[in-house]
Amino acid sequence: MKLMKVLSVLLIVIAVGVFYVVSNINTVVKDAIVQVGSDTLKTTVTLDSVDILLLSSRARLSGLVIANPAGFSAPSLFEMDNIVVDLDVMSLLDRVIDIQEISIDGARVTAEQKGATTNVQALLKSLESGASPSTPVPEQPAEEPSAPVDVLIKVGQFDFVNSATELVTEKWGAKDVSIPAIKLSNIGGESGVPPEGLANAIIKPLLKQLNKALKDRLQELLEDEAKAKAKEKLKEKEDELKAKIDKKLEEKIGDKDTVDALKSLFSK
């Protein structure tokens, strides 16, 4: 009888614990994303909500915003209203969380050029800052191993598609930029990476491709401006040459009306 009572109490404790974890998992995940994202990117990351649907093995993230780095005018660089995450729910109980796919569809990107740099370059530089590869890292003594990582994550597929990107320039105003779909796979391998490593592994290649598209667009704008200036100068030269020819004809013929009549005749 006593054994049954003990087992009953244990079951109640376990049930309460499971209920607490399940009922708070959305808040826990939301807080973790905001904290890790802000620490990794060194700018403010906010998230409206997380809805983990355990029965359908899916999570929905709404209203993820990455603020602009310091020194830029727009309030945000990335705005992502809807992120869908497919995951292996049972892996939430393991040390390595298995996310099958992360899909970001229809993100809004506000790229901003200031001087010789952009906010995308600034964020990429901030992400890559830290110990230089040439800087020696002190080795940990064998008797004092580093603390184990609590959670590791692996991602099978990451898709960033249908984004709308606007480049705000100092010289040409706001211009649209075409960004190809960005797809990454097998992030973290089989062993997984810590949350901050996952953020780095996803955001860095995304920023690099975005940065390349912005550089190509700025180069295109510069070339268009150079072509327009060359065309304008050519037109000025043509007008100058025509004026000289008209003057010569007037001097030779001595009658402006006759010259105008000849020009009208040959222009038909």
C-alpha positions as CSV (number, residue, x, y, z in Angstrom):
1,M,0.0,0.0,0.0
2,K,2.8,2.4,0.9
3,L,4.5,1.6,-2.4
4,M,1.4,2.5,-4.3
5,K,1.1,5.8,-2.5
6,V,4.7,6.6,-3.3
7,L,4.2,5.7,-6.9
8,S,1.1,7.8,-7.0
9,V,2.9,10.8,-5.6
10,L,5.7,10.4,-8.1
11,L,3.3,10.2,-11.0
12,I,1.6,13.4,-9.8
13,V,5.0,15.1,-9.6
14,I,6.0,14.0,-13.0
15,A,2.6,15.0,-14.5
16,V,2.9,18.5,-12.9
17,G,6.5,18.8,-14.2
18,V,5.5,17.8,-17.8
19,F,2.5,20.2,-17.7
20,Y,4.7,23.0,-16.5
21,V,7.3,22.4,-19.2
22,V,4.7,22.1,-22.0
23,S,2.7,25.1,-20.9
24,N,5.9,27.3,-20.7
25,I,7.9,25.9,-23.7
26,N,6.8,28.7,-26.0
27,T,8.0,31.4,-23.6
28,V,11.2,29.6,-22.9
29,V,12.0,29.2,-26.7
30,K,11.0,32.8,-27.4
31,D,13.3,34.1,-24.6
32,A,16.2,31.9,-25.8
33,I,15.9,33.1,-29.4
34,V,15.8,36.8,-28.4
35,Q,18.8,36.4,-26.0
36,V,21.0,34.3,-28.3
37,G,20.1,36.4,-31.4
38,S,20.9,39.7,-29.6
39,D,24.1,38.4,-28.1
40,T,25.3,36.8,-31.4
41,L,24.5,39.8,-33.7
42,K,25.3,42.5,-31.1
43,T,22.1,44.3,-32.0
44,T,18.5,44.1,-30.6
45,V,16.5,41.1,-31.7
46,T,12.8,41.0,-30.8
47,L,10.1,38.3,-31.4
48,D,6.4,38.6,-31.0
49,S,5.4,35.0,-30.4
50,V,6.4,31.4,-30.6
51,D,3.7,28.6,-31.1
52,I,5.1,25.1,-30.8
53,L,2.5,22.6,-32.1
54,L,3.7,19.3,-30.5
55,L,1.1,17.1,-32.2
56,S,2.0,18.3,-35.7
57,S,5.8,18.5,-35.0
58,R,5.8,22.1,-36.1
59,A,6.6,25.5,-34.7
60,R,5.6,29.0,-35.9
61,L,7.5,32.1,-35.1
62,S,5.8,35.5,-35.7
63,G,7.2,39.0,-35.8
64,L,11.0,38.4,-35.7
65,V,12.8,41.7,-36.1
66,I,16.5,42.4,-36.2
67,A,17.3,46.0,-35.4
68,N,19.7,48.1,-37.4
69,P,23.3,48.4,-36.2
70,A,24.2,51.6,-34.5
71,G,24.8,54.6,-36.9
72,F,22.0,53.8,-39.4
73,S,18.6,55.5,-39.7
74,A,16.0,52.8,-40.3
75,P,14.6,51.1,-37.2
76,S,15.2,47.6,-38.5
77,L,17.3,45.6,-41.1
78,F,15.2,42.4,-41.1
79,E,11.5,41.9,-40.5
80,M,10.2,38.4,-40.7
81,D,6.5,38.0,-40.0
82,N,6.2,34.2,-40.5
83,I,8.8,31.5,-39.8
84,V,7.8,27.9,-40.0
85,V,10.0,25.2,-38.3
86,D,9.5,21.5,-38.8
87,L,11.1,19.4,-36.1
88,D,11.4,16.0,-34.5
89,V,9.4,16.6,-31.3
90,M,10.9,13.6,-29.5
91,S,14.4,15.1,-30.0
92,L,13.3,17.9,-27.6
93,L,14.0,15.4,-24.9
94,D,17.5,14.6,-26.3
95,R,20.7,16.6,-26.1
96,V,20.7,17.2,-29.9
97,I,17.5,18.8,-31.1
98,D,16.7,17.7,-34.7
99,I,15.1,20.5,-36.8
100,Q,14.2,19.1,-40.2
101,E,13.5,22.5,-41.9
102,I,13.4,26.2,-41.2
103,S,11.4,28.2,-43.8
104,I,11.4,32.0,-43.9
105,D,9.0,33.2,-46.7
106,G,8.5,36.9,-47.6
107,A,11.0,38.6,-45.3
108,R,11.4,42.4,-45.6
109,V,15.0,43.7,-45.8
110,T,15.8,47.4,-45.5
111,A,19.4,47.8,-46.6
112,E,21.0,51.2,-46.0
113,Q,24.1,52.7,-47.6
114,K,26.1,55.2,-45.6
115,G,29.4,56.4,-47.0
116,A,31.5,53.5,-48.1
117,T,29.6,50.9,-46.1
118,T,26.1,49.5,-45.6
119,N,24.2,48.2,-42.5
120,V,24.5,44.7,-43.9
121,Q,28.3,45.1,-44.0
122,A,28.3,46.5,-40.5
123,L,26.2,43.6,-39.1
124,L,28.4,41.1,-40.9
125,K,31.5,42.7,-39.5
126,S,30.0,42.7,-36.0
127,L,29.1,39.0,-36.5
128,E,32.6,38.1,-37.6
129,S,34.3,40.2,-34.9
130,G,36.1,38.4,-32.0
131,A,39.4,36.6,-31.6
132,S,41.4,36.7,-34.8
133,P,42.5,33.3,-36.2
134,S,46.1,34.3,-35.6
135,T,45.4,35.1,-31.9
136,P,46.5,32.2,-29.8
137,V,43.8,30.6,-27.7
138,P,44.9,29.4,-24.3
139,E,44.7,25.7,-24.0
140,Q,42.5,24.2,-21.2
141,P,44.4,22.0,-18.8
142,A,43.6,18.3,-19.1
143,E,42.3,18.2,-15.6
144,E,40.0,21.2,-16.2
145,P,37.9,20.4,-19.2
146,S,35.4,23.0,-20.5
147,A,31.8,22.7,-19.3
148,P,29.6,20.6,-21.6
149,V,27.1,22.4,-23.8
150,D,23.5,21.9,-22.5
151,V,21.7,22.0,-25.9
152,L,22.9,21.2,-29.4
153,I,20.9,21.8,-32.6
154,K,21.1,20.4,-36.1
155,V,19.1,21.7,-39.1
156,G,18.5,19.6,-42.2
157,Q,17.3,22.5,-44.5
158,F,17.1,26.3,-44.2
159,D,15.1,28.3,-46.9
160,F,15.0,32.1,-47.2
161,V,12.8,32.8,-50.1
162,N,10.6,35.6,-51.7
163,S,12.3,38.4,-49.7
164,A,11.6,42.0,-50.6
165,T,14.7,44.1,-50.3
166,E,15.0,47.9,-50.5
167,L,18.4,49.6,-50.7
168,V,18.3,53.2,-49.4
169,T,21.2,55.1,-50.9
170,E,22.6,58.6,-50.1
171,K,22.8,59.5,-53.8
172,W,20.0,57.7,-55.6
173,G,17.4,57.4,-53.0
174,A,15.5,54.1,-52.5
175,K,16.1,51.3,-55.0
176,D,14.8,47.7,-55.2
177,V,17.3,44.9,-55.0
178,S,16.7,41.4,-56.3
179,I,17.9,38.7,-53.8
180,P,17.9,35.1,-55.0
181,A,16.5,32.4,-52.7
182,I,19.0,31.3,-50.1
183,K,19.1,27.6,-49.2
184,L,21.4,25.9,-46.7
185,S,21.5,22.3,-45.7
186,N,23.0,20.0,-43.1
187,I,23.7,22.7,-40.6
188,G,25.5,21.4,-37.6
189,G,26.1,18.0,-39.1
190,E,25.0,15.0,-37.1
191,S,26.5,16.2,-33.8
192,G,24.8,19.6,-33.8
193,V,26.0,23.0,-32.7
194,P,25.1,25.2,-29.8
195,P,22.3,27.8,-30.3
196,E,24.8,30.7,-30.8
197,G,26.7,28.6,-33.4
198,L,23.4,27.9,-35.2
199,A,22.6,31.6,-35.4
200,N,26.1,32.2,-36.8
201,A,25.9,29.3,-39.3
202,I,22.6,30.7,-40.7
203,I,23.0,34.5,-40.5
204,K,26.5,34.7,-41.8
205,P,26.0,33.1,-45.3
206,L,22.6,34.9,-45.5
207,L,24.4,38.3,-44.9
208,K,27.2,37.4,-47.3
209,Q,24.8,36.7,-50.2
210,L,22.8,39.8,-49.4
211,N,26.0,41.8,-49.2
212,K,27.0,40.6,-52.7
213,A,23.6,41.5,-54.1
214,L,23.9,45.0,-52.6
215,K,27.4,45.5,-54.1
216,D,26.2,44.4,-57.5
217,R,23.3,46.8,-57.3
218,L,25.5,49.7,-56.2
219,Q,27.9,48.9,-59.1
220,E,25.0,48.8,-61.5
221,L,23.8,52.2,-60.3
222,L,27.3,53.7,-60.7
223,E,27.6,52.3,-64.2
224,D,24.1,53.7,-65.2
225,E,25.2,57.1,-63.9
226,A,28.5,56.9,-65.9
227,K,26.5,56.0,-69.0
228,A,24.1,58.8,-68.5
229,K,26.9,61.3,-68.1
230,A,28.7,60.0,-71.2
231,K,25.5,60.2,-73.2
232,E,24.9,63.8,-71.9
233,K,28.5,64.8,-72.9
234,L,28.0,63.2,-76.3
235,K,24.8,65.2,-76.8
236,E,26.6,68.4,-75.8
237,K,29.3,67.6,-78.4
238,E,26.8,66.9,-81.1
239,D,24.9,70.2,-80.4
240,E,28.2,72.1,-80.4
241,L,29.2,70.5,-83.7
242,K,25.8,71.3,-85.3
243,A,26.1,74.9,-84.1
244,K,29.5,75.2,-85.7
245,I,28.3,73.7,-89.0
246,D,25.3,76.1,-89.0
247,K,27.6,79.1,-88.4
248,K,29.9,78.0,-91.3
249,L,26.9,77.6,-93.6
250,E,25.6,81.0,-92.7
251,E,29.0,82.5,-93.3
252,K,29.3,80.8,-96.8
253,I,25.7,81.4,-98.0
254,G,25.1,84.6,-96.1
255,D,21.4,84.0,-95.7
256,K,20.1,82.4,-92.5
257,D,16.6,81.7,-94.1
258,T,18.3,79.8,-96.9
259,V,20.4,77.8,-94.4
260,D,17.2,77.0,-92.4
261,A,15.4,75.9,-95.5
262,L,18.3,73.6,-96.5
263,K,18.5,72.1,-93.0
264,S,14.8,71.4,-93.1
265,L,15.1,69.8,-96.5
266,F,17.9,67.4,-95.5
267,S,16.2,66.6,-92.2
268,K,13.3,65.0,-94.0
